Amino acid sequence: MNPTLPLFAALLLASPALAGSSRADSKQDGATADPVAAVFQRMKHGICVGHFERDQDQTAVAELNADYLDSIRSAGFNSIRFFFNTQRQPQFFATNVSHALKQGLVVNLCMFSFTKQKQEYVDRWREIATFYKDYPPELVFEMFNEPSLAPKLNDPAEVMDWINAAVAVIREVSPRRILLIGGPSYMQAPFLSKHVTPEYLTYKLPGGGGFAEDRFVVGAFHMYEPHAYTMPKGKLVTLDDFPNWKKVVTENLDLAAAWGKKWNKRVVLTEWGAQNVPKKRDDFLAYTKFVFDAINERDIASMYYAGLPRNSMMASWNILDTEFGWDQGVLDIITRTKAKPVSGFNQLANSEFRELEGQGPDRKPKFWSVQPPSAASPASSAPLSGMNSLKLTLDAEPVTLSQDTLTMVEKWQSSDPMIAQANALQKPFIHLRRGNTYRLTFLARADKPGATVIARLEDASKSGTVCFTSKPLPLATGKEEYAIEYTHAGDDIMNARVVLTFTGGRNIVVVDRVLLKSRRETGQP
């Protein structure tokens, strides 16, 4: 029995659009010439939104920020694509999926696979298909996200064997669920053309026929061409460096469109875009407009990468900023919509201290700096929220916990080839905007009385110029949420640093769920 059915039934009753979609789907039979047409049309203005679980509490169920969904709709997008991985149970995203569907969005649930075991991949898809069996057609499944990226499957025949087996079990459960199927490698158009064919997809439909007759299959592909322009690895590139770039783009799109005509199926470009730094702004917008116009000329739907719900390490791809909102220049091209101001987003990464780096006793929370480093250790046995927290061992000296973009970039440059060059220009993502009121909250407790904490906000790009320092807050021995507010009256700071300084003699402090959110007063531009 599907445990979400009561919730979803309520959502259907509350949403005429969803209820209508379900009724229409129940009538989809031989009388309907193109049962995916309505869903396909709404996928034409789509946006990739990443991994929801990395941006919210690490609890048994992921919860979407309602403000975020509102901002997607207000920006003119009609569909979202987010990742589901093999380490999660299907119900983990049920609240997100239902909430997004209620908002009138088409939801593309895409498998970002971390398993190297074919059977585990197939079993997870069977579970997903069964769990979401009664959801309306606006929920679509994408079989893989770039199998060469994860789980690093590089044999094209093996990739298609996995997909073939998974489609077979999905079709046993949901013969009419819309499936987006791409090819191996990084899902480029040539792999769609060559491998998404009856030669590799030999599954049989319950009523007879197979891939060629499957009306609910849609082709999926990615395009980041020219590759050296869309992913410049820190180099300053211009379109003039690629005199044949338009030809490269159109050749890829023509190949995908030809596949669609050959097999009488729709095609969706489920990822496309370009890193928006370091590039000339006019170049970036010219590239975006040409590609989007070329996509539409070929009747291909598309989902832009990306509009993530929090500024993050992918900020150089992101067209959504937690403080300054959507990139209106890109929206003018893709959705032709003037977006409303955004609000309610957390600016800090790894707020729950779930993501760790290093080995053994040297494991530390990703994206955070602790001084002295030896004072911090993950505490999965004593979380205050979600599944993990951070334990700080206080001695005679203060212990500081901080986060800023510059520190993150230094770490990434030592390990990430995309930004390894010394001249890599990054897009800072912790901001203080003039006129915004900031609310810094965190959960904490101390082993014994006497511990205190001071919060500080700094300009990380100007030798740590301090913008705000709170009064010392005494920490309780039981779990408490602490909140500090600050209205920024100075100039905009594009690269801010958040610092928490703990003191209190010999003591143990546990910290969790550190969030920085802002609000903009009515009347502010």
N, C-alpha and C positions, 0 to 999 in steps of 0.2 A: 504493500500500500504506500502510495506517495504521501509523505508527511506534510508536504507543502500545499496539498490540494485545498484545504479549507482557506488558507491565506490567499491562494491564487483565485479561488472562486469568488472571494470577496473583492479582489482587485478587478475581476471581470465585471462584476455587478456595478462597481464604482466607475468603470471606464467604458462608455458606449463604444469607443473606438476599438478597444480590445475585444469586447463582446461581439461586435460586428465582424471583426477579423476571424474569430473562432467560428461564427456561423457560416461565413463565406467559405472557410476551409472545409467545413463539414459537407459542403456541396461540391467540393472539387472532385470531379470525376471526368468521364469522357466528354461531358458537355462543355468543359472549360478548356479553351484552346491553349492558354498559356497560364498555368496556375501560379507561376512565380513572378508574373509581370508586376503585380502591385508591390510586392516586397522589393523586387529589383529596383523599381523606380525610386523607392525611398532610400535605397542604399547609395544612390548617386551623390548624395551629400553626406559622406560619412567621415568619422574621425577615429583614430586609434587612441585608446586611453590607457594602455599598459596593464600593470598588475594592481588590481584594487587592494589586495591584501597587504601590500607594502606601504599603504598610505593611511590605514585605519588600524584600530585596535587588533591585536593578534589574538582574537578569541575564536570560539568554535565556528562563528559565522561572520563573514565579512559584511560590513555595513557601509553603504554608499553615503557620501555627503550629499544631502538633498540640494544644497546650493550649487554643487558641481553639476548635477544633472540639469538644474534650471539654467545654468550658464551655457551648457551645450545646446539646449533648445533655443535659448535667446540668441545664440550665435548663428542659428540657421541650420544646424546639423540635424539630420533625420535618422542617423544610425550611428552606433558605436561598435567598436571591435575591442574586446579585451581578452586577456589570456587566461586559460585554465590549464593548470599543470597536473601531471600524473600523480603528484604527491597530495592532492586535495580530493576530498570526497565530493560528489556532485552537489550535496546540499549546502556546501560551504558558500556558494555564490547565489543560492536561491533567492535571498532577499534582494540582492543587487539586480538580478535578472527581472524579477517581478516588478521592482520599483521602476526600472528603466522602461519596461514594456508599458507600465501604467502611464509613464510620461509620454508615450507615443513614439518611442524610439525602436527601431529595428536593432536587435542585439545579435552580434556575431560572436559566438563563444568559440574561441580559437584554441586549439591544443598546442601548448608550449611544452613539449615532452622532455622529461628529464630521465626517463628510463631507457636503458639499452636492451630491455627485454620485450620482444614483440608481443608476447602473451599478456604482459601487464598493460601495454598500450591498448591492445584490443579489448581486454576486460574492462579497462576504465571507460572506453567509449561505449561498451554495452551498458555499463552502469549509468552513464550520462544520458544515453538515449532512453533508458527505462525511467529514470527519475523525471526527466522533462517531457515524457511522452505526451502528456495532455496539454502542454503549453501551446500557444497559438503559433502560426507559421512565421510570425515576426521574430521568432527565435530561430536562428540558423546556426549550423555547426561548420567550422572550418577545420579540416582534418589535421593540418600541421601548420606550424609556423617555422619555416626555414629549417628543414631537418639537418642540414649541414651545420647549423648553429647549435641546435640542441634537438636530439641527443648526440649530435655529431655523426649522423648516418651519412656516409659519402658514397655508398654504392647505390646508384639509381634503381636498379632492379630490387634491391632490398627495401628501399623506401616505398616503392609502389606495391611490394608484397605486403608490407605493414598496412598501407592504406586500403588495399583490396580486402584484406581480412577484416579490418575494422568496418568498412562500408557494409560488408556482408552481414555482420551482426547487428548493425544499426538498422538495416533494412528489414531484418526479422522483427524488430520492435516498432520501428517508425518508417513505414514504406514511403511516407510523403513528407518527411522532414527535409527541408532544403539543406543540401550539403555543398559546401564550397571545397573543391578539390584542386590542389595545385600540384606541381611536379616536384622532383627532388632538388638537391643543392639548396640554393637560396630562393627557389621558386621563381626564377626568371622566366620570361616568356618562352624562350626556346625549349625549356624543360616541360612547360605546359603543352606545347605543340607536339613534342615527341613522345611524352610518357603518359599523359592523361588520355588514354586511348583504350579500345577494347583489347589490345594486345597485352596490356598490363593490368587492366581492370576487368577481370573475368567473372566477377560476382554475378549471381543470378537473383532476379527479383522474385518475390513470392508468387506473383501472378504470371510469371514468364518474362522472358527478355532479360536484358542486362544493362550495361552502361549506356549503349546507344539509345535504348528505349527509356532510360530513366529520366523522366521529365523534371525531376527535382534535384538534378545535379547542375551546379553552376561552376564554371571554370574560375580559378583563382590564380593570380600571379603577383609578383612584386617587381618594381622597377626603380632602380637608383642609377640612372644613366644620364650622362657619362659618369662612371663611378668616381673618377678622380675629381669631378666637380661636386657631386653630392656629398662625398665623404673625403674632404681634402687633407685629413690628418694634420691639421694645424697649419697648413700652407695657405697663403692668401692667393686664391685663384679667381679668375674672371672668365666670363663666357668667351672672351676673345682668345683664351688659351685653348679653346675647343671649337675650331671653325666648323666642324661637322656635327655639332651637338644636336641640332634639330633632326638631322638624318638618323642619328643613332636612336633618338627618342621615337621617331615615327616608325622605324623598322621594327622596334620591339612591340609597339602598340599594334601595328599591322599584323604581326605574327599572332598575337593574342586574338585579334578580331577575326582573322582567318580561321583559327581553331573553332571559334564560336559558330561561324557560318558552316563549317564542315560538319560539325556534330549537332547543329541546330540547338545550341545552348547559349545561355547568357554568360557574360564574363564580368568579373569584378577584379579591379586592381586593389588588393587589400592592403598594400603599403606602397606609398610613394612620397617623395618630398626631397628636401636637401637641407643639410645642416645650415642654419641661418647665420652662423659665424664660422670662420672669418670670411665674409663675402661683402662685396659692394651691395648696398641695399637695392639699387635699381636692377642690378644683375639678378639678384635673388627673386625679385618680383617678376622680372621678365621671364625667367625660367619657369616659375610657378604658373604664370598665365599661359605660356605656350603649351606646357604639358597638360594643364587642365582643359584647355580648348581642344587639344588633340584627342584627349580621352573622350570628351563629349561628342566630338565629330564621328567617333567610331561606335557610339552607343555602348560605352563601357562604364559601369558604375565604379566608384572609387572611394577609398577611405584613406584620408591624409594622415601621415605620420609626422607629428603627434600633437595631441592636446591633453597633456597629462595633468592630473588633479593636484599636483604639487610640483613646484620647481624642484628639479632633481639633477642627478648626474647626466640626464638626457636633455638638459636645458638647451643645448645647442640645436636640438630638433624641435623644441617645444614652441608652439604658437600661442600658449596660454601662460600668463604670468600671474602669480598669486596676488600681486599688488596692482599691476597696471592692466590686467585683463587680457583680452584676446588681441592678437596682431590684426588690426583692422585692415591693413594693406592686403593680407592674405584672405581675410573674410570677404573683402570687396571682389576678389577673384572667384572664390570657391562657393560662397553662399549668398553673396550680395546682400548681406544683412548687417545692420548696425547693432553690435552687441551691447547689452546692458553692462554696467559695472559689475565686477565679480566681488564676492565676499565670502568669509567663513572658511578660507583655506589655511591649512597649517603649512608654514614655510620650512619647518625643520625636517631633516631626513632621519630615518631610523629612530623615531621618537620612542618606540617601545624597546629599543636595545635588542631587537631580535636578530639583526644581521651582525655577524661577528667576522673578524679576520685574524689571521695568525694561527699558530698551532699551540696546543697544550696550555701551559700556564701563561703563555704570552698572548693568548686570545683576548682581543679587545673589541669594543663595540665599533662597528664600521661608521665612518663619517664624523666621529667624535674625537676630540683630543682631551686627554686627562693628564694633568701635571700634579705630582709626579706620576709617571705611567704605572709604577708598581702599586699605586694606591687603589687601582680599579680592577674589578673582576666581574664577569657575568654571573648572575644569580638566578638560574632557572628554577631553583627550589624555593625562592621567596619573591615571586612577582607581586607587584601591587596592581598591575593591570596586564591582561593578556598572558603571555607565556614566559616572558623574561623580564629581568630588571637589571640594574647596575648596582653593585655593591662597592662602596667607597670606604676604605680603611683610613680613619683620621688618626694622625699622630700630633706631634708638636706643631708641624707646619700646615698651612691651609692646603686644601685640595681643590683644584679648579677643573670644571667640566665646561668645554666650549665647542662651538661649531661655527665655521665660516667657509666660504667658497675657496679661498686661497689654500687653506690647509688640505682640502679635498683634492684640489688640482695637483698639488705636489705629490700626493699619494698615487693618483691616477696616472700621472706622467711616467711613473716608474713601472707601470704594469699594463697600461692600455695603449695599444698601438695607434688608436684613433687620435690620441692627444699627446703622444709621446714626445713630439718635437718641442723644443724649448720655447718656440714662438707661438705655441698653440694658444689661440685666443678663446677664452671661455666666457660664458655668459653668467655672471654672478646671479645667485638666486635667493639670497636672504636680503631683503630690502627694508629700508625705513623710508616711508613716503611722507612728505610734508602734509600735515593735516590729518593723518591717520592716527587712530588710537590703537595701541598694541596691548594685547593681553597675553602675558607669558604665564603659563600654568604648568605645574608638575606635581606628581605624587611623590611623597617621601615619608620616611620614618627613621628614627634613630634608636639604637639599642638602649640608650640611657639619656637622661636629660643633660642639657649643656651644649648641644650642637646647634649651630646657627647657619644660615645661608644668606648670601647677598647676591642679587642679580644685577648684571651690568649689560648694557648695549653699547657697542663700539662701532666706529667706522674702520673696518678691516683694511681699507685701502689707504689709510692715512696714519700709519704707525699707531693704530689703536686709540685714536681720539675718542674719549668717552662721551657718549650722548646722554646716558642716564645711569644712575646708580640707585638701587633701592635701599631702604632701611634694612638693618639686620632682622631676619625672621627666625625666631626660635623654632626648632623642629620638635614635634611631639614624638612620643615613643610608640604611638599607634599610627596607622595609615591616615594621612591627611592630604588634601589637595590644597596647594598654595597658589595664589593668583596675584599677579603684579600688573598694574596698568601704567601706560606711559603714552602721552600724546606727543608726537614728533612735530616740533615747530620749526626746525631748521630745514636746510636744503635736503632734497632727496639723496639718500645714501643707497647706492646700488650694490654695495658689497659690505654687508653688516656682519658683526660677530656677536653671538649670544654667549654670555659667560655666567656660570653659577659657581660661586666660591663658598666652600664649606669649611667651617672651623669648629673646634670643640674638644680639644684635648684628645685623649685616647677614646675612640668611639667608632661605631660602625653605623653608616648611613646607607639606606637603600633608596634609590631614585628610580622613577619610572614615568613614562608617558609625558615627556617634555614637549609642549606645544607652543608655537608662536602664531597667533592669529590677529587679524586686524579688522577694524571697521572704519568706514569713512562716513563722516558726519553728513547729514542731509544738506545739500547745497554746495558741497565741495565739487569742483570740476573733475 
